[in-house]
Amino acid sequence: MINNPITDLTPQTYFIIAGEQSADNHGASLMTAMLAQNPDIEFRGIGGKNMINVGLNSIEDIDKMAVMGFEEVIKHLRFFRNVTMKVLEEIDNCQPRQIILIDYPGFNLRLAKKIKEKFDIPITYYISPQLWAWKENRIKIIRKYIDQMLVIFPFEEDWYREREVEAKFVGHPIFDDWKPSSKEELCKLLSLNADKRIIILYPGSRLQEVKKHLPILVQAAAKLRNEDSTLQFILGASPQVNWSQWSFPDWIQVESEYPQKALECADLALVASGTSTLEAAVFGTPMIVIYKMATISWWISRVLVSVSFAGMVNIIAGKEIMPELIQKNATPERVFSTASSILKNPEKIEKMVADLKEVKVKLKGVGASNKAATYILELK
């Protein structure tokens, strides 16, 4: 166990890094839980508005960090090198008690190595990289540079143990951020008609995702509306994206204040693969999972990825319980035809809801943020 020579400083500083919207949400919950257990701490690092609202002094704009795909990352290498240098300088200046890395493995694992080369400071990794899906060789970095691994899926604990890493399962933080509401309450909040079916378009939280997915989803929605004019359409608009660059038909309601509430009240979600598929599972919202990326990134990922599905909800289920339309299959026509067949088949919807309940049970219940906070504060 590492002995940090600066643990007696008051207030105690924790350096925390989140590189995308979902990590910002979970980071804010973690920070809140840590402050509840020890109010005499402060946070520096990188995060979004949620973490900043809890008290983070952020040294970089999280929106600039939201880059995915091999081709896209290569284009931004200089930016990430500059951020790395900025982080190392800030760690040297503030001498934190501990480093907390949240997901975002492409950046955070390289950073962990550089931190350990320069500083004798413990590193906790919260929300494990999905090494079991691809790039398992990164386990060597985890063994060498990470002092504590906190995982959110129950199978990850055994996966790491088999590879000689003592990971701790804390549960999924999505349950900490969610308070269930009735459909009537949600529809009232969102000005929707609870007696008519609701379709939500959920194109992703990163600008590059939205650019790929939004035209597909809007065109598919138009086809669905032509088939059934009673359907209501709502866009789950991530606050990370500037939506003023797009115009929408008046029959699509854009919801940027409560996008998760819109996902919860929908009868069917057309959703980009990512954390949102797990949110939909917890809410019990049937979905069609779509994803498109740059062609080079797609071909590289096909070589490296070792799991059979794109959507985490299907990975946890161990089978395709929600339809996936990936890359060349992610077309307006395919999204429309798949959605139409689901909407016309009540038994299919009932089966999808039942399958989602099983996934929800596997994710387990509340308390992830508090458990993670306790482990972090106890690490010396």
C-alpha positions as CSV (number, residue, x, y, z in Angstrom):
1,M,0.0,0.0,0.0
2,I,1.3,3.4,-0.9
3,N,2.1,5.9,1.8
4,N,1.2,9.4,0.6
5,P,3.3,12.0,2.4
6,I,0.6,14.7,2.0
7,T,-2.4,13.1,3.7
8,D,-2.2,15.5,6.7
9,L,-3.0,18.6,4.6
10,T,-6.3,20.3,5.3
11,P,-8.4,20.5,3.3
12,Q,-7.6,17.2,1.6
13,T,-7.5,17.5,-2.2
14,Y,-8.7,14.8,-4.5
15,F,-7.9,15.0,-8.2
16,I,-10.7,13.6,-10.3
17,I,-11.0,13.1,-14.1
18,A,-14.2,12.5,-16.1
19,G,-14.0,12.9,-19.9
20,E,-17.7,12.6,-21.0
21,Q,-21.3,13.3,-20.0
22,S,-22.1,10.0,-18.3
23,A,-18.9,10.1,-16.3
24,D,-19.7,13.7,-15.3
25,N,-23.1,12.5,-13.9
26,H,-21.5,9.6,-12.0
27,G,-18.6,11.8,-10.9
28,A,-20.9,14.3,-9.4
29,S,-22.8,11.6,-7.4
30,L,-19.4,10.2,-6.2
31,M,-18.2,13.7,-5.1
32,T,-21.5,14.3,-3.3
33,A,-21.1,11.0,-1.4
34,M,-17.5,11.7,-0.5
35,L,-18.4,15.1,0.8
36,A,-21.2,13.6,2.9
37,Q,-18.7,11.3,4.5
38,N,-16.0,14.0,4.8
39,P,-16.9,17.6,4.1
40,D,-13.3,18.7,4.7
41,I,-12.1,17.8,1.2
42,E,-11.9,19.7,-2.1
43,F,-11.8,18.5,-5.7
44,R,-9.6,19.5,-8.7
45,G,-9.4,17.9,-12.1
46,I,-11.6,17.7,-15.2
47,G,-15.4,17.4,-15.3
48,G,-18.6,18.9,-16.6
49,K,-21.2,21.2,-15.2
50,N,-22.6,18.5,-12.7
51,M,-19.2,18.0,-11.1
52,I,-18.5,21.7,-11.1
53,N,-21.8,22.3,-9.4
54,V,-20.7,20.0,-6.6
55,G,-17.5,21.9,-6.2
56,L,-14.9,20.7,-8.8
57,N,-12.3,23.2,-9.9
58,S,-12.0,22.0,-13.5
59,I,-8.9,22.8,-15.5
60,E,-10.3,21.7,-18.9
61,D,-13.6,21.9,-20.9
62,I,-15.1,18.4,-20.8
63,D,-16.9,19.0,-24.1
64,K,-13.5,19.1,-25.8
65,M,-12.7,15.7,-24.3
66,A,-15.7,13.9,-25.8
67,V,-13.9,12.3,-28.8
68,M,-14.5,8.7,-29.8
69,G,-13.1,6.4,-32.5
70,F,-9.5,5.7,-33.7
71,E,-9.6,8.2,-36.6
72,E,-11.1,10.9,-34.5
73,V,-8.6,10.5,-31.6
74,I,-5.7,10.7,-34.0
75,K,-6.9,14.0,-35.2
76,H,-6.9,15.3,-31.6
77,L,-3.5,13.9,-30.5
78,R,-1.9,17.3,-29.9
79,F,-4.9,18.4,-27.8
80,F,-4.7,15.3,-25.6
81,R,-0.9,15.7,-25.2
82,N,-1.5,19.3,-24.0
83,V,-4.2,18.2,-21.6
84,T,-1.9,15.6,-20.2
85,M,0.8,18.1,-19.5
86,K,-1.7,20.5,-17.9
87,V,-2.9,17.7,-15.6
88,L,0.6,16.7,-14.6
89,E,1.4,20.3,-13.8
90,E,-1.7,20.7,-11.8
91,I,-1.1,17.5,-9.8
92,D,2.4,18.8,-9.0
93,N,1.0,22.1,-7.9
94,C,-1.9,20.8,-5.7
95,Q,-0.3,17.5,-4.5
96,P,-3.6,15.7,-4.1
97,R,-4.2,12.9,-1.6
98,Q,-5.5,10.6,-4.3
99,I,-6.2,10.5,-8.1
100,I,-9.7,9.3,-9.2
101,L,-10.1,8.2,-12.8
102,I,-13.6,7.7,-14.1
103,D,-14.0,5.4,-17.2
104,Y,-12.5,7.2,-20.3
105,P,-9.7,4.6,-20.7
106,G,-8.0,5.9,-23.9
107,F,-6.9,8.9,-22.0
108,N,-6.9,7.8,-18.3
109,L,-4.8,4.7,-18.6
110,R,-2.0,6.5,-20.4
111,L,-2.3,9.3,-17.9
112,A,-2.1,6.8,-15.0
113,K,1.3,5.6,-16.2
114,K,2.6,9.1,-16.5
115,I,1.3,10.0,-13.0
116,K,3.1,7.0,-11.4
117,E,6.3,7.9,-13.2
118,K,6.3,11.3,-11.5
119,F,4.4,11.0,-8.3
120,D,3.9,8.7,-5.3
121,I,0.1,9.2,-5.2
122,P,-2.6,6.4,-5.0
123,I,-4.8,6.0,-8.0
124,T,-8.4,4.7,-7.9
125,Y,-10.1,3.7,-11.1
126,Y,-13.9,4.0,-10.8
127,I,-16.0,2.4,-13.6
128,S,-13.6,0.0,-15.2
129,P,-12.5,0.2,-18.8
130,Q,-14.3,-2.6,-20.7
131,L,-11.2,-4.7,-21.1
132,W,-13.4,-7.8,-21.3
133,A,-14.8,-6.5,-24.5
134,W,-11.5,-5.4,-26.2
135,K,-7.9,-4.5,-25.5
136,E,-7.4,-7.1,-22.7
137,N,-3.7,-6.4,-22.9
138,R,-4.4,-3.2,-21.0
139,I,-4.7,-5.4,-17.9
140,K,-0.9,-5.0,-17.5
141,I,-1.4,-1.2,-17.0
142,I,-4.1,-1.8,-14.5
143,R,-1.9,-4.2,-12.5
144,K,1.1,-1.9,-12.5
145,Y,-0.3,1.6,-12.1
146,I,-3.8,1.3,-10.5
147,D,-4.0,0.9,-6.7
148,Q,-7.7,0.4,-6.5
149,M,-10.2,-0.8,-9.2
150,L,-13.9,-0.2,-8.5
151,V,-16.3,-1.9,-10.9
152,I,-20.0,-1.5,-11.6
153,F,-20.9,-4.8,-13.3
154,P,-21.0,-7.9,-11.1
155,F,-19.2,-10.1,-13.6
156,E,-16.2,-7.7,-13.7
157,E,-15.1,-8.6,-10.2
158,D,-14.5,-12.3,-11.2
159,W,-13.0,-11.3,-14.5
160,Y,-10.4,-9.2,-12.8
161,R,-9.8,-11.7,-10.1
162,E,-9.0,-14.4,-12.7
163,R,-6.3,-11.9,-14.0
164,E,-4.8,-11.3,-10.6
165,V,-6.5,-7.9,-10.0
166,E,-8.5,-7.5,-6.8
167,A,-11.4,-5.4,-8.1
168,K,-14.3,-4.3,-5.8
169,F,-17.9,-4.4,-7.1
170,V,-19.9,-1.4,-5.9
171,G,-23.0,-1.7,-8.1
172,H,-24.2,0.6,-10.9
173,P,-24.4,4.3,-10.0
174,I,-27.4,4.8,-12.4
175,F,-29.6,3.6,-9.5
176,D,-28.3,6.4,-7.3
177,D,-29.3,9.1,-9.8
178,W,-32.8,7.8,-10.5
179,K,-36.1,8.2,-8.6
180,P,-38.9,6.4,-10.4
181,S,-42.0,8.3,-11.4
182,S,-45.3,7.2,-12.9
183,K,-45.9,7.7,-16.6
184,E,-48.7,10.3,-15.8
185,E,-46.2,12.3,-13.7
186,L,-43.6,12.2,-16.4
187,C,-46.0,13.1,-19.2
188,K,-47.3,16.0,-17.2
189,L,-43.7,17.3,-16.6
190,L,-42.9,16.9,-20.3
191,S,-46.2,18.2,-21.7
192,L,-47.0,14.9,-23.4
193,N,-50.2,12.9,-23.7
194,A,-50.1,9.8,-21.5
195,D,-52.8,8.2,-23.6
196,K,-50.8,8.2,-26.8
197,R,-47.6,6.3,-27.5
198,I,-44.3,8.1,-27.2
199,I,-41.2,7.5,-29.3
200,I,-37.9,9.0,-28.1
201,L,-34.9,9.7,-30.4
202,Y,-31.7,9.4,-28.4
203,P,-28.8,10.1,-30.8
204,G,-26.0,10.3,-28.2
205,S,-24.2,12.8,-26.0
206,R,-21.2,13.6,-28.2
207,L,-21.4,16.0,-31.2
208,Q,-19.8,13.5,-33.5
209,E,-22.4,10.8,-32.5
210,V,-25.3,13.3,-33.0
211,K,-24.0,14.2,-36.5
212,K,-24.0,10.5,-37.5
213,H,-27.3,9.4,-35.8
214,L,-29.6,12.4,-35.9
215,P,-30.5,12.4,-39.6
216,I,-31.1,8.6,-39.5
217,L,-33.5,8.9,-36.5
218,V,-35.4,11.9,-37.8
219,Q,-36.0,10.3,-41.2
220,A,-37.1,7.0,-39.5
221,A,-39.4,9.0,-37.2
222,A,-41.0,10.7,-40.2
223,K,-41.8,7.3,-41.8
224,L,-43.3,6.1,-38.5
225,R,-45.4,9.3,-38.2
226,N,-46.7,8.8,-41.8
227,E,-47.7,5.3,-40.8
228,D,-49.3,6.3,-37.5
229,S,-50.1,10.0,-37.0
230,T,-51.1,9.4,-33.3
231,L,-47.5,8.8,-32.3
232,Q,-45.7,11.4,-30.2
233,F,-42.0,12.1,-30.9
234,I,-39.5,13.6,-28.5
235,L,-35.8,14.2,-28.9
236,G,-33.6,13.4,-25.8
237,A,-31.2,16.3,-26.3
238,S,-27.9,16.1,-24.4
239,P,-27.0,19.4,-22.7
240,Q,-23.4,18.8,-24.0
241,V,-24.5,19.5,-27.5
242,N,-25.4,22.9,-29.1
243,W,-28.7,22.0,-30.8
244,S,-29.2,25.4,-32.5
245,Q,-27.3,24.2,-35.6
246,W,-30.3,21.9,-36.4
247,S,-33.9,22.6,-37.2
248,F,-36.6,20.1,-36.4
249,P,-40.2,19.6,-37.6
250,D,-42.8,20.9,-35.2
251,W,-44.0,17.4,-34.4
252,I,-40.6,16.5,-32.7
253,Q,-40.4,17.9,-29.2
254,V,-36.8,18.8,-28.2
255,E,-36.2,18.0,-24.5
256,S,-32.9,19.3,-23.2
257,E,-33.9,19.9,-19.6
258,Y,-35.1,16.4,-18.8
259,P,-33.8,14.0,-21.5
260,Q,-33.6,11.1,-19.1
261,K,-37.2,11.6,-18.0
262,A,-38.2,11.5,-21.6
263,L,-36.4,8.2,-22.0
264,E,-38.1,6.9,-19.0
265,C,-41.6,7.7,-20.1
266,A,-41.2,6.5,-23.8
267,D,-42.9,3.4,-25.1
268,L,-40.0,2.8,-27.5
269,A,-36.5,4.4,-27.7
270,L,-34.4,4.7,-30.8
271,V,-31.1,5.0,-29.0
272,A,-27.4,5.2,-29.8
273,S,-25.3,2.5,-28.2
274,G,-23.8,3.6,-24.9
275,T,-24.7,4.3,-21.3
276,S,-28.2,5.3,-22.4
277,T,-29.0,1.6,-23.2
278,L,-28.5,0.8,-19.5
279,E,-30.6,3.8,-18.5
280,A,-33.4,2.5,-20.7
281,A,-33.0,-0.9,-19.2
282,V,-33.4,0.5,-15.7
283,F,-36.4,2.5,-16.8
284,G,-37.9,-0.6,-18.5
285,T,-38.0,1.2,-21.9
286,P,-37.9,-1.1,-25.0
287,M,-35.3,0.1,-27.5
288,I,-33.6,-0.3,-30.8
289,V,-29.9,0.2,-30.5
290,I,-28.1,1.9,-33.3
291,Y,-24.5,3.1,-33.9
292,K,-22.4,4.5,-36.8
293,M,-18.8,5.5,-36.7
294,A,-16.1,6.6,-39.1
295,T,-15.3,3.8,-41.6
296,I,-11.7,3.3,-40.5
297,S,-12.7,3.2,-36.8
298,W,-15.4,0.6,-37.7
299,W,-13.0,-1.7,-39.4
300,I,-10.4,-1.5,-36.6
301,S,-13.0,-2.1,-34.0
302,R,-14.2,-5.2,-35.8
303,V,-10.7,-6.7,-35.5
304,L,-10.2,-5.7,-31.8
305,V,-13.6,-6.1,-30.2
306,S,-14.2,-9.5,-28.6
307,V,-17.9,-9.3,-27.6
308,S,-20.8,-10.2,-29.8
309,F,-23.0,-7.1,-29.2
310,A,-22.7,-3.3,-29.3
311,G,-25.3,-2.5,-26.7
312,M,-24.4,-3.0,-23.1
313,V,-27.9,-4.1,-22.4
314,N,-27.4,-7.1,-24.8
315,I,-23.9,-7.8,-23.4
316,I,-25.2,-8.1,-19.9
317,A,-28.2,-10.3,-21.1
318,G,-25.8,-12.5,-23.0
319,K,-28.1,-12.4,-26.0
320,E,-29.8,-9.9,-28.3
321,I,-32.8,-8.9,-26.3
322,M,-33.0,-5.5,-28.0
323,P,-32.5,-5.2,-31.8
324,E,-29.1,-3.7,-32.9
325,L,-28.7,-1.8,-36.2
326,I,-25.0,-1.1,-36.5
327,Q,-23.0,0.7,-39.2
328,K,-24.3,-0.2,-42.7
329,N,-27.5,-1.5,-41.1
330,A,-28.2,1.8,-39.3
331,T,-30.4,3.3,-42.0
332,P,-33.7,5.2,-41.8
333,E,-35.4,2.3,-43.6
334,R,-34.1,-0.4,-41.3
335,V,-34.8,1.7,-38.2
336,F,-38.4,2.4,-39.4
337,S,-39.2,-1.2,-40.3
338,T,-37.8,-2.6,-37.1
339,A,-39.7,0.0,-35.0
340,S,-42.9,-0.5,-36.9
341,S,-42.8,-4.3,-36.4
342,I,-42.3,-3.8,-32.7
343,L,-45.1,-1.2,-32.3
344,K,-47.5,-3.5,-34.1
345,N,-46.7,-6.5,-31.9
346,P,-47.8,-6.1,-28.2
347,E,-46.4,-9.5,-27.3
348,K,-43.0,-8.5,-28.6
349,I,-43.0,-5.4,-26.5
350,E,-44.1,-7.4,-23.4
351,K,-41.2,-9.8,-24.0
352,M,-38.7,-6.9,-24.3
353,V,-40.0,-5.4,-21.1
354,A,-39.6,-8.7,-19.3
355,D,-36.0,-9.1,-20.6
356,L,-35.1,-5.7,-19.4
357,K,-36.3,-6.5,-15.9
358,E,-33.8,-9.4,-15.8
359,V,-31.0,-7.1,-16.9
360,K,-32.0,-4.6,-14.2
361,V,-31.8,-7.4,-11.5
362,K,-28.3,-8.3,-12.7
363,L,-27.2,-4.6,-12.3
364,K,-28.4,-4.7,-8.6
365,G,-29.6,-1.9,-6.5
366,V,-28.7,1.5,-5.0
367,G,-25.6,2.6,-3.1
368,A,-22.8,2.5,-5.7
369,S,-21.7,6.1,-5.1
370,N,-21.6,5.7,-1.3
371,K,-19.7,2.4,-1.5
372,A,-17.2,3.8,-4.0
373,A,-16.8,6.9,-1.8
374,T,-16.0,4.8,1.3
375,Y,-13.4,2.7,-0.6
376,I,-11.8,5.9,-1.9
377,L,-11.7,7.7,1.4
378,E,-10.3,4.6,3.1
379,L,-7.4,4.2,0.6
380,K,-4.2,5.5,2.0
